[in-house]
Amino acid sequence: MTAERVNPPGLSPPTGFSHAVVATGGRVAFLAGQTALDEHGEIVGATLPEQFRRALANLLTALRATGGTPADLARVTVYTTDLAAYRAHAADLGRVWRELAGRDYPAMAVVEVVRLWDTAALVELDGFAVLP
């Protein structure tokens, strides 16, 4: 599998995402939305960065169970209940991403929502990956 990150010069420079990802070969893994649920089904973390860390770790756990790695992620959507807080913590969230997933950024979107399935959840991530 190859994943080519495409960031055309006519678009604003991407920060923490790629404008497009061209994936060839392999299988596709669709990753369900992950919040900061622990193994007992309880939300952990009181702050957005804490919950983002756990939600991303959960997404990557599901990805690794399919045989994939963070570099295989082609698309991730982040749902947050507070876009202003997400923007305020963007640097912290970027550090968490780089620590857990590296610098091979997928195509991404951040969407503000009224609430998530788990009422204590502040953030949820879903996505898909192209596996070797």
C-alpha positions as CSV (number, residue, x, y, z in Angstrom):
1,M,0.0,0.0,0.0
2,T,1.2,3.5,-0.7
3,A,-0.3,6.7,0.6
4,E,0.7,9.8,-1.2
5,R,0.0,13.1,0.7
6,V,-1.0,15.8,-1.8
7,N,-0.8,19.4,-0.7
8,P,-1.2,21.7,-3.8
9,P,0.6,25.0,-3.8
10,G,-2.7,26.9,-4.6
11,L,-4.2,25.9,-1.2
12,S,-3.3,27.3,2.2
13,P,-0.4,25.4,3.9
14,P,-1.8,22.5,5.9
15,T,-1.2,22.3,9.6
16,G,-1.7,18.9,11.1
17,F,-3.6,17.5,8.1
18,S,-3.1,16.8,4.4
19,H,-5.4,18.3,1.8
20,A,-5.7,15.0,0.0
21,V,-4.4,11.4,0.3
22,V,-4.1,9.1,-2.7
23,A,-4.0,5.5,-1.5
24,T,-3.3,2.6,-3.9
25,G,-3.4,-1.1,-3.3
26,G,-4.4,-3.0,-0.2
27,R,-7.6,-3.3,1.8
28,V,-9.8,-0.6,3.3
29,A,-10.5,-0.6,7.1
30,F,-13.4,1.6,8.2
31,L,-12.9,2.7,11.8
32,A,-15.9,3.4,14.0
33,G,-16.2,6.6,16.1
34,Q,-14.0,6.4,19.2
35,T,-14.5,8.5,22.3
36,A,-12.5,8.5,25.5
37,L,-14.2,5.3,26.7
38,D,-12.0,3.0,28.8
39,E,-12.2,-0.8,28.9
40,H,-15.1,-0.6,31.4
41,G,-17.2,1.7,29.1
42,E,-16.5,4.8,31.2
43,I,-15.4,8.2,29.8
44,V,-11.9,9.1,31.2
45,G,-10.4,12.5,31.2
46,A,-12.0,15.8,32.3
47,T,-10.4,18.0,29.7
48,L,-10.5,18.0,25.9
49,P,-6.8,17.2,25.5
50,E,-7.1,14.2,28.0
51,Q,-10.2,12.9,26.1
52,F,-8.6,13.5,22.7
53,R,-5.6,11.4,23.8
54,R,-7.8,8.5,24.9
55,A,-10.1,8.7,21.8
56,L,-7.1,8.8,19.5
57,A,-5.5,5.9,21.4
58,N,-8.7,3.9,21.0
59,L,-8.9,4.7,17.3
60,L,-5.3,3.5,16.8
61,T,-6.0,0.4,18.9
62,A,-8.8,-0.5,16.5
63,L,-6.6,0.3,13.5
64,R,-3.7,-1.9,14.8
65,A,-6.2,-4.8,15.3
66,T,-6.8,-4.7,11.6
67,G,-3.0,-4.9,10.9
68,G,-2.7,-1.2,10.2
69,T,-0.4,1.6,11.4
70,P,-1.0,5.3,11.8
71,A,0.7,5.9,8.5
72,D,-2.1,3.9,6.8
73,L,-4.8,6.4,7.9
74,A,-6.3,8.0,4.8
75,R,-9.1,10.0,6.5
76,V,-10.1,11.1,10.0
77,T,-13.1,13.1,11.1
78,V,-13.0,14.8,14.5
79,Y,-16.3,15.6,16.2
80,T,-16.2,18.0,19.1
81,T,-18.8,19.5,21.3
82,D,-16.9,22.8,21.6
83,L,-15.1,24.1,18.5
84,A,-13.7,27.1,20.4
85,A,-12.1,24.9,23.0
86,Y,-10.7,22.6,20.2
87,R,-9.1,25.7,18.6
88,A,-7.8,26.9,21.9
89,H,-6.1,23.5,22.6
90,A,-5.0,23.0,19.0
91,A,-1.3,23.0,19.8
92,D,-1.8,20.5,22.7
93,L,-3.9,18.3,20.4
94,G,-1.3,18.5,17.7
95,R,1.4,17.3,20.2
96,V,-0.8,14.4,21.2
97,W,-1.3,13.4,17.5
98,R,2.4,13.5,16.8
99,E,3.2,11.5,19.9
100,L,0.7,8.8,19.2
101,A,0.3,8.8,15.4
102,G,3.4,10.5,14.0
103,R,3.6,13.1,11.2
104,D,2.0,11.2,8.3
105,Y,-1.2,13.2,8.5
106,P,-4.4,11.9,6.9
107,A,-7.0,14.1,5.2
108,M,-9.0,15.5,8.2
109,A,-12.0,17.5,9.1
110,V,-13.2,18.9,12.5
111,V,-16.9,19.2,13.0
112,E,-18.7,20.8,15.9
113,V,-21.7,18.8,17.2
114,V,-24.4,19.5,19.8
115,R,-23.5,16.4,21.7
116,L,-22.1,12.9,21.3
117,W,-23.6,9.5,22.1
118,D,-21.7,9.4,25.4
119,T,-23.0,12.5,27.1
120,A,-19.7,13.1,29.0
121,A,-17.7,12.8,25.8
122,L,-16.1,16.0,24.5
123,V,-14.6,14.6,21.3
124,E,-15.0,11.6,19.0
125,L,-12.8,10.4,16.1
126,D,-13.6,8.1,13.2
127,G,-11.8,7.4,10.0
128,F,-10.6,4.9,7.4
129,A,-7.3,3.4,6.5
130,V,-5.9,1.7,3.5
131,L,-4.0,-1.4,4.7
132,P,-1.1,-3.2,2.9
